[in-house]
Amino acid sequence: MYQQLRVAVVIPAFNEEAAVGAAVAAVPDFVDQVIVVDDASGDDTAAVAATAGETRGDADVITHAHNRGVGAAIVTGYRRALELGCDVVAVMAGDGQMDPADLPSVIGPIADGSADYVKGNRFLHPEVWRAMPPARIVGNLVLSAATRVTSGYRHVFDSQCGYTAISAAALLALDLDSVFPRYGYPNDLLSRLHVAGQRVVDVPVRPVYGPAWKSGINLGTAFHPIPWVLLRSWSSRLASEARARWRA
């Protein structure tokens, strides 16, 4: 537990047999439940995660029958965490590219009651300009600027950072069935959190890029589906706010 809160960590994974075992093992001991969601990997991701989970004694491994996308994998983990009665649900990557030492900082604003959703911001960390690949910096700057507009959260940045935590109450305020299931998920979720009136804050997290790191965002995802997701989330948010004003 963390400050009397039951904590779960969701680890979405796709073809991560080389890294997922270490990612599971690295989750801090104060976490009550680790939930690995294997998104129909073609390798031994599920088996490796299960072995690591047996060593910890607090891990579930859920396998999708077919590949549904990283957003859908995270939503599956969220649903399982709610079933288990967890108060806070964090997300850490299956490739081990998130520093476990940052987890208390990510959970902290929820524990102290100052936030409903917390997202890591690597641009608040002094190592970002050295550690993050230049192309990744440019892509993140562009997408973060666009997401500030479409989500309504003008104070948040590094929209593509997947190191997050959310309260159970905030999860229950969302329609998880309608969250975008693939790349573009974090951009869509921020807009939905804004419509639901949830408090979102950024915290510094260390940027971690190992020698085998490979981004899931490329020219294909830069032109589709992310721009479409941004446009959809923006229009949906504006429509929801207009309806709220009309009812008032």
C-alpha positions in Angstrom: 0.0 0.0 0.0 1.0 3.6 -0.4 -0.3 6.1 2.2 -3.2 3.7 3.0 -4.1 3.4 -0.7 -4.2 0.0 -2.5 -2.0 0.4 -5.6 -2.0 -1.5 -8.8 0.5 -1.2 -11.7 -0.7 -2.0 -15.2 2.0 -3.2 -17.6 0.8 -3.3 -21.3 3.1 -5.5 -23.3 3.4 -6.6 -26.9 6.3 -8.8 -28.0 8.3 -7.9 -25.0 9.7 -11.3 -23.9 13.2 -9.8 -23.6 12.2 -7.1 -21.2 8.9 -7.8 -19.5 10.3 -10.1 -16.8 12.7 -7.4 -15.6 9.9 -4.8 -15.8 7.6 -6.9 -13.6 10.5 -7.6 -11.1 11.4 -3.8 -10.9 7.9 -2.7 -9.7 8.4 -1.3 -6.2 7.3 -3.5 -3.3 4.7 -1.1 -2.0 2.6 -2.0 -5.0 -0.2 -4.4 -4.1 -1.1 -5.8 -7.5 0.8 -6.0 -10.8 -1.4 -6.6 -13.9 0.4 -7.5 -17.1 -1.8 -7.3 -20.2 -0.3 -9.2 -23.1 -1.8 -7.8 -26.3 -1.7 -11.0 -28.3 2.1 -11.2 -28.6 3.7 -13.5 -31.1 6.5 -14.4 -28.6 6.7 -15.7 -25.0 5.7 -12.4 -23.4 2.9 -13.9 -21.4 5.0 -16.9 -20.1 7.9 -14.7 -19.1 5.6 -12.3 -17.3 3.8 -15.2 -15.5 7.2 -16.5 -14.3 8.2 -13.1 -13.0 4.8 -12.7 -11.4 5.1 -16.0 -9.6 8.3 -14.8 -8.1 6.6 -11.7 -6.8 3.4 -13.4 -5.8 1.2 -10.4 -6.6 0.9 -10.4 -10.4 -1.9 -11.3 -12.9 -1.3 -11.9 -16.5 -4.1 -11.3 -18.9 -3.8 -12.2 -22.6 -5.9 -10.7 -25.4 -7.1 -13.2 -28.0 -6.2 -10.8 -30.7 -4.1 -7.6 -30.9 -6.3 -4.6 -29.8 -3.7 -1.8 -29.2 -1.9 -0.3 -26.3 -4.9 1.8 -25.2 -7.2 -1.3 -25.1 -4.5 -3.2 -23.2 -4.4 -0.4 -20.6 -8.2 -0.3 -20.3 -8.2 -4.1 -19.7 -5.7 -3.5 -16.9 -7.8 -0.7 -15.5 -10.9 -2.9 -15.4 -9.0 -5.6 -13.6 -7.7 -3.2 -11.0 -11.2 -1.9 -10.3 -12.4 -5.5 -9.9 -9.6 -6.0 -7.3 -10.6 -2.9 -5.4 -7.5 -0.8 -6.0 -7.6 2.9 -5.2 -4.9 4.0 -7.5 -3.8 2.5 -10.8 -0.4 3.4 -12.4 0.8 2.4 -15.9 4.4 1.4 -16.6 5.7 0.1 -19.9 6.5 -3.5 -20.6 9.8 -2.6 -22.2 11.2 -1.3 -18.9 11.6 2.2 -20.2 10.3 3.9 -17.0 12.2 4.4 -13.8 10.5 2.6 -10.9 12.1 5.1 -8.6 9.7 7.7 -10.0 6.5 5.8 -9.0 6.0 7.5 -5.6 6.1 10.9 -7.3 3.6 9.8 -9.9 1.2 8.4 -7.3 1.9 11.2 -4.8 -0.6 13.9 -6.0 -3.4 11.3 -5.9 -2.5 10.2 -2.5 -2.4 13.7 -1.1 -5.7 14.6 -2.8 -4.4 17.2 -5.2 -5.0 15.3 -8.4 -7.2 12.7 -10.0 -4.8 11.8 -12.9 -1.1 12.3 -12.9 1.1 12.1 -15.9 4.9 12.0 -16.2 6.6 14.8 -17.9 10.1 14.0 -19.1 10.6 17.7 -20.2 10.6 18.7 -16.5 13.6 16.4 -16.0 17.1 17.8 -16.5 18.3 14.7 -18.5 15.7 15.0 -21.2 17.8 16.9 -23.7 20.6 14.4 -23.4 18.6 11.2 -23.1 15.7 11.7 -25.5 16.5 11.1 -29.2 16.2 14.4 -31.2 13.5 13.1 -33.5 11.5 12.1 -30.5 11.9 15.5 -28.9 10.5 17.2 -32.0 7.6 14.8 -32.3 6.7 15.2 -28.6 6.9 19.0 -28.8 4.5 19.1 -31.7 2.0 16.6 -30.3 2.1 18.1 -26.8 1.4 21.6 -28.2 -1.6 20.2 -30.2 -2.9 18.2 -27.2 -2.8 21.2 -25.0 -5.4 22.7 -27.3 -7.5 19.7 -28.0 -7.6 18.4 -24.4 -8.4 21.7 -22.7 -5.5 21.2 -20.2 -3.2 24.1 -21.2 -0.9 23.4 -18.3 0.1 19.8 -19.2 2.9 18.7 -21.5 4.7 15.6 -22.8 1.3 14.1 -23.9 2.9 10.9 -25.2 4.5 9.9 -21.9 2.8 6.8 -20.7 4.0 6.9 -17.1 0.7 7.8 -15.4 -1.5 7.2 -12.4 -5.3 7.5 -12.0 -7.6 7.3 -9.1 -10.4 4.7 -9.0 -12.9 7.5 -8.8 -11.6 9.1 -12.0 -11.8 5.7 -13.8 -15.4 5.3 -12.7 -16.2 8.8 -14.1 -15.0 7.7 -17.6 -16.6 5.7 -20.4 -13.8 3.3 -20.8 -15.6 1.5 -23.7 -15.2 4.7 -25.9 -11.5 5.4 -25.2 -9.3 5.2 -28.3 -7.7 1.7 -28.3 -4.4 2.3 -30.2 -1.7 4.9 -30.5 -3.3 8.3 -29.7 -4.8 6.8 -26.6 -3.2 9.3 -24.2 -4.3 12.3 -26.3 -7.9 11.0 -26.3 -7.9 10.2 -22.6 -6.8 13.7 -21.6 -9.8 15.2 -23.5 -12.2 12.7 -21.8 -10.7 13.5 -18.4 -11.3 17.2 -19.1 -15.0 16.6 -20.0 -15.4 14.6 -16.8 -14.0 17.4 -14.7 -10.9 15.6 -13.4 -7.8 17.3 -12.1 -4.7 16.5 -14.0 -1.1 17.4 -13.0 2.3 16.8 -14.5 5.3 15.5 -12.4 8.9 15.1 -13.5 10.0 11.6 -14.6 13.4 10.5 -15.8 13.6 9.8 -19.5 14.9 6.2 -20.1 15.9 5.0 -23.5 17.9 1.7 -23.6 20.0 0.5 -26.6 17.1 -1.6 -27.8 14.5 1.2 -27.6 12.3 1.6 -30.6 9.4 4.0 -30.8 5.9 2.9 -31.7 5.3 6.3 -33.2 6.6 6.7 -36.7 5.6 8.6 -39.9 2.6 6.4 -40.3 1.2 7.1 -36.8 2.2 10.8 -37.1 -0.2 11.1 -40.0 -2.7 8.5 -38.9 -4.3 7.9 -36.5 -3.0 10.6 -34.1 -4.1 13.7 -36.0 -7.6 12.1 -36.4 -7.7 11.3 -32.7 -6.8 14.8 -31.8 -9.5 16.2 -34.1 -12.1 13.8 -32.7 -11.2 14.4 -29.1 -11.2 18.2 -29.6 -14.6 18.2 -31.4 -16.1 15.8 -28.8 -14.9 18.0 -25.9 -16.2 21.2 -27.5 -19.6 19.5 -28.1 -19.8 18.2 -24.5 -19.0 21.6 -23.1 -21.6 23.3 -25.4 -24.2 20.8 -24.2 -23.3 21.6 -20.5 -23.6 25.3 -21.1 -27.0 24.8 -22.8 -28.3 22.8 -19.9 -27.1 25.4 -17.5 
